Amino acid sequence: MSQPQQPTVILATAGYDHTIRFWEADSGRCYRTLQYPDSQVNRLEITPDKKYLAAAGNPHIRLFDINSSSPQPVMTYDSHTNNVTALGFQCDGNWMYTGSEDGTVKIWDLRAPGCQREYESRAAVNTVILHPNQTELISGDQNGNIRVWDLTANSCSCELVPEVDTAVRSLTVMWDGSLVVAANNNGTCYVWRLQRGTQTMTNFEPLHKLQAHDGYILKCLLSPEFGDPNRYMATASSDGTVKIWKVDDFSLERTLVGHKRWVWDCVFSVEGAYLITASSDATARLWGVGTALIVIPLGEVNRKLIRGLSKCEMARFKFRKGCITFYVYAVRTVGRSGKFSCASDLRTILQSVVELKDFIDHTAMLAMPSQRCISNNASAPPPATTKAG
């Protein structure tokens, strides 16, 4: 019997309910669950070849086969003595790195049992990232220390303290190694330009200080390589919002509002067009990045858009392109005879979208050049609007 075909996009979530869930990105349907009975799940990471999912708990790391129907992990890594808070893989997937509240950073060779290296941070480690050169790990801890671990010299090569006794919650590095950003409990992001020194260590050149949120920043993340030249940084906060910043000048591009509680994690899609966020309100949300279009949830379109307009009626068109379901709404005054206003524009929109061969790059397309958002305060009905979900 053949195995069911796996989705091309792997989206997984987990949390304090001891359950890992796999989702269809286009429909939001959960198609697989895994139990993690030992503890809550603090962090998830997919191997570069997309074959395995690593789940970090307290104090174990378990590796699951994504393409298998077995609920059992294929490997368990035991060496930490407290919550594992950071997790990642070397670019070829040969080894894994972890950070823990036990104050250590560890390296695990996936081809051999046990932990191969251990670095002592002397404080609870909140975040660890791997420099794109694949030879340096950068960690941030509860006491506010940032340390660079030179894997070639097997030692700490650099140490920074942006704010004394202010926990560094998250670190992120630009895909080309040019920038590193640290976010802390005061809602501040520190940005450095990275330069290679005369030796093997990476030198940090202060570039910018950004007061991004009033609450804790729980995750900061720079957009991936394929998102260039539109480079963004996302910050997720205890204030329940996620903010998108332009990296060129660190100006605010958008504020994503919708989560009801702390937003703990976020991740960009491979091409950087979408951002997935996860919150302690028990929801994960999918957002478009880099567009001024205001997105209204599908279930609330009628309530927020149509009912906000007096004496109007609506026609809706629904179709699919690739993994995206696309909706086009047309509104006209009730009782008006004949066709909807701008019917020719609606027809053009439909024909243009159907003809798109690479729809993923056209997520910012608007119904009309002059229409910038959906508003329920409009004095007259808009000619048309689009909603991608």
Secondary structure as a PSIPRED ss2 file (coil, helix, strand):
# PSIPRED VFORMAT (PSIPRED V4.0)

   1 M C   1.000  0.000  0.000
   2 S C   1.000  0.000  0.000
   3 Q C   1.000  0.000  0.000
   4 P C   1.000  0.000  0.000
   5 Q C   1.000  0.000  0.000
   6 Q C   1.000  0.000  0.000
   7 P C   1.000  0.000  0.000
   8 T C   1.000  0.000  0.000
   9 V C   1.000  0.000  0.000
  10 I C   1.000  0.000  0.000
  11 L E   0.000  0.000  1.000
  12 A E   0.000  0.000  1.000
  13 T E   0.000  0.000  1.000
  14 A E   0.000  0.000  1.000
  15 G C   1.000  0.000  0.000
  16 Y C   1.000  0.000  0.000
  17 D C   1.000  0.000  0.000
  18 H C   1.000  0.000  0.000
  19 T E   0.000  0.000  1.000
  20 I E   0.000  0.000  1.000
  21 R E   0.000  0.000  1.000
  22 F E   0.000  0.000  1.000
  23 W E   0.000  0.000  1.000
  24 E C   1.000  0.000  0.000
  25 A C   1.000  0.000  0.000
  26 D C   1.000  0.000  0.000
  27 S C   1.000  0.000  0.000
  28 G C   1.000  0.000  0.000
  29 R C   1.000  0.000  0.000
  30 C E   0.000  0.000  1.000
  31 Y E   0.000  0.000  1.000
  32 R E   0.000  0.000  1.000
  33 T E   0.000  0.000  1.000
  34 L E   0.000  0.000  1.000
  35 Q E   0.000  0.000  1.000
  36 Y C   1.000  0.000  0.000
  37 P C   1.000  0.000  0.000
  38 D C   1.000  0.000  0.000
  39 S C   1.000  0.000  0.000
  40 Q C   1.000  0.000  0.000
  41 V C   1.000  0.000  0.000
  42 N C   1.000  0.000  0.000
  43 R E   0.000  0.000  1.000
  44 L E   0.000  0.000  1.000
  45 E E   0.000  0.000  1.000
  46 I E   0.000  0.000  1.000
  47 T C   1.000  0.000  0.000
  48 P C   1.000  0.000  0.000
  49 D C   1.000  0.000  0.000
  50 K C   1.000  0.000  0.000
  51 K C   1.000  0.000  0.000
  52 Y E   0.000  0.000  1.000
  53 L E   0.000  0.000  1.000
  54 A E   0.000  0.000  1.000
  55 A E   0.000  0.000  1.000
  56 A E   0.000  0.000  1.000
  57 G C   1.000  0.000  0.000
  58 N C   1.000  0.000  0.000
  59 P C   1.000  0.000  0.000
  60 H C   1.000  0.000  0.000
  61 I E   0.000  0.000  1.000
  62 R E   0.000  0.000  1.000
  63 L E   0.000  0.000  1.000
  64 F E   0.000  0.000  1.000
  65 D E   0.000  0.000  1.000
  66 I C   1.000  0.000  0.000
  67 N C   1.000  0.000  0.000
  68 S C   1.000  0.000  0.000
  69 S C   1.000  0.000  0.000
  70 S C   1.000  0.000  0.000
  71 P C   1.000  0.000  0.000
  72 Q C   1.000  0.000  0.000
  73 P C   1.000  0.000  0.000
  74 V C   1.000  0.000  0.000
  75 M E   0.000  0.000  1.000
  76 T E   0.000  0.000  1.000
  77 Y E   0.000  0.000  1.000
  78 D C   1.000  0.000  0.000
  79 S C   1.000  0.000  0.000
  80 H C   1.000  0.000  0.000
  81 T C   1.000  0.000  0.000
  82 N C   1.000  0.000  0.000
  83 N C   1.000  0.000  0.000
  84 V E   0.000  0.000  1.000
  85 T E   0.000  0.000  1.000
  86 A E   0.000  0.000  1.000
  87 L E   0.000  0.000  1.000
  88 G E   0.000  0.000  1.000
  89 F E   0.000  0.000  1.000
  90 Q C   1.000  0.000  0.000
  91 C C   1.000  0.000  0.000
  92 D C   1.000  0.000  0.000
  93 G C   1.000  0.000  0.000
  94 N C   1.000  0.000  0.000
  95 W E   0.000  0.000  1.000
  96 M E   0.000  0.000  1.000
  97 Y E   0.000  0.000  1.000
  98 T E   0.000  0.000  1.000
  99 G E   0.000  0.000  1.000
 100 S E   0.000  0.000  1.000
 101 E C   1.000  0.000  0.000
 102 D C   1.000  0.000  0.000
 103 G C   1.000  0.000  0.000
 104 T E   0.000  0.000  1.000
 105 V E   0.000  0.000  1.000
 106 K E   0.000  0.000  1.000
 107 I E   0.000  0.000  1.000
 108 W E   0.000  0.000  1.000
 109 D E   0.000  0.000  1.000
 110 L C   1.000  0.000  0.000
 111 R C   1.000  0.000  0.000
 112 A C   1.000  0.000  0.000
 113 P C   1.000  0.000  0.000
 114 G C   1.000  0.000  0.000
 115 C C   1.000  0.000  0.000
 116 Q C   1.000  0.000  0.000
 117 R E   0.000  0.000  1.000
 118 E E   0.000  0.000  1.000
 119 Y E   0.000  0.000  1.000
 120 E E   0.000  0.000  1.000
 121 S C   1.000  0.000  0.000
 122 R C   1.000  0.000  0.000
 123 A C   1.000  0.000  0.000
 124 A C   1.000  0.000  0.000
 125 V E   0.000  0.000  1.000
 126 N E   0.000  0.000  1.000
 127 T E   0.000  0.000  1.000
 128 V E   0.000  0.000  1.000
 129 I E   0.000  0.000  1.000
 130 L E   0.000  0.000  1.000
 131 H C   1.000  0.000  0.000
 132 P C   1.000  0.000  0.000
 133 N C   1.000  0.000  0.000
 134 Q C   1.000  0.000  0.000
 135 T C   1.000  0.000  0.000
 136 E E   0.000  0.000  1.000
 137 L E   0.000  0.000  1.000
 138 I E   0.000  0.000  1.000
 139 S E   0.000  0.000  1.000
 140 G E   0.000  0.000  1.000
 141 D E   0.000  0.000  1.000
 142 Q C   1.000  0.000  0.000
 143 N C   1.000  0.000  0.000
 144 G C   1.000  0.000  0.000
 145 N C   1.000  0.000  0.000
 146 I E   0.000  0.000  1.000
 147 R E   0.000  0.000  1.000
 148 V E   0.000  0.000  1.000
 149 W E   0.000  0.000  1.000
 150 D E   0.000  0.000  1.000
 151 L C   1.000  0.000  0.000
 152 T C   1.000  0.000  0.000
 153 A C   1.000  0.000  0.000
 154 N C   1.000  0.000  0.000
 155 S E   0.000  0.000  1.000
 156 C E   0.000  0.000  1.000
 157 S E   0.000  0.000  1.000
 158 C E   0.000  0.000  1.000
 159 E E   0.000  0.000  1.000
 160 L E   0.000  0.000  1.000
 161 V C   1.000  0.000  0.000
 162 P C   1.000  0.000  0.000
 163 E C   1.000  0.000  0.000
 164 V C   1.000  0.000  0.000
 165 D C   1.000  0.000  0.000
 166 T C   1.000  0.000  0.000
 167 A C   1.000  0.000  0.000
 168 V E   0.000  0.000  1.000
 169 R E   0.000  0.000  1.000
 170 S E   0.000  0.000  1.000
 171 L E   0.000  0.000  1.000
 172 T E   0.000  0.000  1.000
 173 V E   0.000  0.000  1.000
 174 M C   1.000  0.000  0.000
 175 W C   1.000  0.000  0.000
 176 D C   1.000  0.000  0.000
 177 G C   1.000  0.000  0.000
 178 S C   1.000  0.000  0.000
 179 L E   0.000  0.000  1.000
 180 V E   0.000  0.000  1.000
 181 V E   0.000  0.000  1.000
 182 A E   0.000  0.000  1.000
 183 A E   0.000  0.000  1.000
 184 N E   0.000  0.000  1.000
 185 N C   1.000  0.000  0.000
 186 N C   1.000  0.000  0.000
 187 G C   1.000  0.000  0.000
 188 T E   0.000  0.000  1.000
 189 C E   0.000  0.000  1.000
 190 Y E   0.000  0.000  1.000
 191 V E   0.000  0.000  1.000
 192 W E   0.000  0.000  1.000
 193 R E   0.000  0.000  1.000
 194 L E   0.000  0.000  1.000
 195 Q E   0.000  0.000  1.000
 196 R E   0.000  0.000  1.000
 197 G C   1.000  0.000  0.000
 198 T C   1.000  0.000  0.000
 199 Q C   1.000  0.000  0.000
 200 T C   1.000  0.000  0.000
 201 M C   1.000  0.000  0.000
 202 T E   0.000  0.000  1.000
 203 N E   0.000  0.000  1.000
 204 F E   0.000  0.000  1.000
 205 E E   0.000  0.000  1.000
 206 P E   0.000  0.000  1.000
 207 L E   0.000  0.000  1.000
 208 H E   0.000  0.000  1.000
 209 K E   0.000  0.000  1.000
 210 L E   0.000  0.000  1.000
 211 Q E   0.000  0.000  1.000
 212 A C   1.000  0.000  0.000
 213 H C   1.000  0.000  0.000
 214 D C   1.000  0.000  0.000
 215 G C   1.000  0.000  0.000
 216 Y C   1.000  0.000  0.000
 217 I E   0.000  0.000  1.000
 218 L E   0.000  0.000  1.000
 219 K E   0.000  0.000  1.000
 220 C E   0.000  0.000  1.000
 221 L E   0.000  0.000  1.000
 222 L E   0.000  0.000  1.000
 223 S C   1.000  0.000  0.000
 224 P C   1.000  0.000  0.000
 225 E H   0.000  1.000  0.000
 226 F H   0.000  1.000  0.000
 227 G H   0.000  1.000  0.000
 228 D C   1.000  0.000  0.000
 229 P C   1.000  0.000  0.000
 230 N C   1.000  0.000  0.000
 231 R C   1.000  0.000  0.000
 232 Y E   0.000  0.000  1.000
 233 M E   0.000  0.000  1.000
 234 A E   0.000  0.000  1.000
 235 T E   0.000  0.000  1.000
 236 A E   0.000  0.000  1.000
 237 S E   0.000  0.000  1.000
 238 S C   1.000  0.000  0.000
 239 D C   1.000  0.000  0.000
 240 G C   1.000  0.000  0.000
 241 T C   1.000  0.000  0.000
 242 V E   0.000  0.000  1.000
 243 K E   0.000  0.000  1.000
 244 I E   0.000  0.000  1.000
 245 W E   0.000  0.000  1.000
 246 K E   0.000  0.000  1.000
 247 V C   1.000  0.000  0.000
 248 D C   1.000  0.000  0.000
 249 D C   1.000  0.000  0.000
 250 F C   1.000  0.000  0.000
 251 S C   1.000  0.000  0.000
 252 L E   0.000  0.000  1.000
 253 E E   0.000  0.000  1.000
 254 R E   0.000  0.000  1.000
 255 T E   0.000  0.000  1.000
 256 L E   0.000  0.000  1.000
 257 V C   1.000  0.000  0.000
 258 G C   1.000  0.000  0.000
 259 H C   1.000  0.000  0.000
 260 K C   1.000  0.000  0.000
 261 R C   1.000  0.000  0.000
 262 W C   1.000  0.000  0.000
 263 V E   0.000  0.000  1.000
 264 W E   0.000  0.000  1.000
 265 D E   0.000  0.000  1.000
 266 C E   0.000  0.000  1.000
 267 V E   0.000  0.000  1.000
 268 F E   0.000  0.000  1.000
 269 S C   1.000  0.000  0.000
 270 V C   1.000  0.000  0.000
 271 E C   1.000  0.000  0.000
 272 G C   1.000  0.000  0.000
 273 A C   1.000  0.000  0.000
 274 Y E   0.000  0.000  1.000
 275 L E   0.000  0.000  1.000
 276 I E   0.000  0.000  1.000
 277 T E   0.000  0.000  1.000
 278 A E   0.000  0.000  1.000
 279 S E   0.000  0.000  1.000
 280 S C   1.000  0.000  0.000
 281 D C   1.000  0.000  0.000
 282 A C   1.000  0.000  0.000
 283 T C   1.000  0.000  0.000
 284 A E   0.000  0.000  1.000
 285 R E   0.000  0.000  1.000
 286 L E   0.000  0.000  1.000
 287 W E   0.000  0.000  1.000
 288 G E   0.000  0.000  1.000
 289 V C   1.000  0.000  0.000
 290 G C   1.000  0.000  0.000
 291 T C   1.000  0.000  0.000
 292 A C   1.000  0.000  0.000
 293 L C   1.000  0.000  0.000
 294 I C   1.000  0.000  0.000
 295 V C   1.000  0.000  0.000
 296 I C   1.000  0.000  0.000
 297 P C   1.000  0.000  0.000
 298 L H   0.000  1.000  0.000
 299 G H   0.000  1.000  0.000
 300 E H   0.000  1.000  0.000
 301 V H   0.000  1.000  0.000
 302 N H   0.000  1.000  0.000
 303 R H   0.000  1.000  0.000
 304 K H   0.000  1.000  0.000
 305 L H   0.000  1.000  0.000
 306 I H   0.000  1.000  0.000
 307 R C   1.000  0.000  0.000
 308 G C   1.000  0.000  0.000
 309 L C   1.000  0.000  0.000
 310 S C   1.000  0.000  0.000
 311 K C   1.000  0.000  0.000
 312 C E   0.000  0.000  1.000
 313 E E   0.000  0.000  1.000
 314 M E   0.000  0.000  1.000
 315 A E   0.000  0.000  1.000
 316 R E   0.000  0.000  1.000
 317 F E   0.000  0.000  1.000
 318 K E   0.000  0.000  1.000
 319 F E   0.000  0.000  1.000
 320 R E   0.000  0.000  1.000
 321 K E   0.000  0.000  1.000
 322 G C   1.000  0.000  0.000
 323 C C   1.000  0.000  0.000
 324 I E   0.000  0.000  1.000
 325 T E   0.000  0.000  1.000
 326 F E   0.000  0.000  1.000
 327 Y E   0.000  0.000  1.000
 328 V E   0.000  0.000  1.000
 329 Y E   0.000  0.000  1.000
 330 A E   0.000  0.000  1.000
 331 V E   0.000  0.000  1.000
 332 R E   0.000  0.000  1.000
 333 T E   0.000  0.000  1.000
 334 V C   1.000  0.000  0.000
 335 G C   1.000  0.000  0.000
 336 R C   1.000  0.000  0.000
 337 S C   1.000  0.000  0.000
 338 G C   1.000  0.000  0.000
 339 K C   1.000  0.000  0.000
 340 F C   1.000  0.000  0.000
 341 S C   1.000  0.000  0.000
 342 C C   1.000  0.000  0.000
 343 A H   0.000  1.000  0.000
 344 S H   0.000  1.000  0.000
 345 D H   0.000  1.000  0.000
 346 L H   0.000  1.000  0.000
 347 R H   0.000  1.000  0.000
 348 T H   0.000  1.000  0.000
 349 I H   0.000  1.000  0.000
 350 L H   0.000  1.000  0.000
 351 Q H   0.000  1.000  0.000
 352 S H   0.000  1.000  0.000
 353 V H   0.000  1.000  0.000
 354 V H   0.000  1.000  0.000
 355 E H   0.000  1.000  0.000
 356 L C   1.000  0.000  0.000
 357 K C   1.000  0.000  0.000
 358 D C   1.000  0.000  0.000
 359 F H   0.000  1.000  0.000
 360 I H   0.000  1.000  0.000
 361 D H   0.000  1.000  0.000
 362 H H   0.000  1.000  0.000
 363 T C   1.000  0.000  0.000
 364 A C   1.000  0.000  0.000
 365 M C   1.000  0.000  0.000
 366 L C   1.000  0.000  0.000
 367 A C   1.000  0.000  0.000
 368 M C   1.000  0.000  0.000
 369 P C   1.000  0.000  0.000
 370 S C   1.000  0.000  0.000
 371 Q C   1.000  0.000  0.000
 372 R C   1.000  0.000  0.000
 373 C C   1.000  0.000  0.000
 374 I C   1.000  0.000  0.000
 375 S C   1.000  0.000  0.000
 376 N C   1.000  0.000  0.000
 377 N C   1.000  0.000  0.000
 378 A C   1.000  0.000  0.000
 379 S C   1.000  0.000  0.000
 380 A C   1.000  0.000  0.000
 381 P C   1.000  0.000  0.000
 382 P C   1.000  0.000  0.000
 383 P C   1.000  0.000  0.000
 384 A C   1.000  0.000  0.000
 385 T E   0.000  0.000  1.000
 386 T E   0.000  0.000  1.000
 387 K E   0.000  0.000  1.000
 388 A E   0.000  0.000  1.000
 389 G C   1.000  0.000  0.000
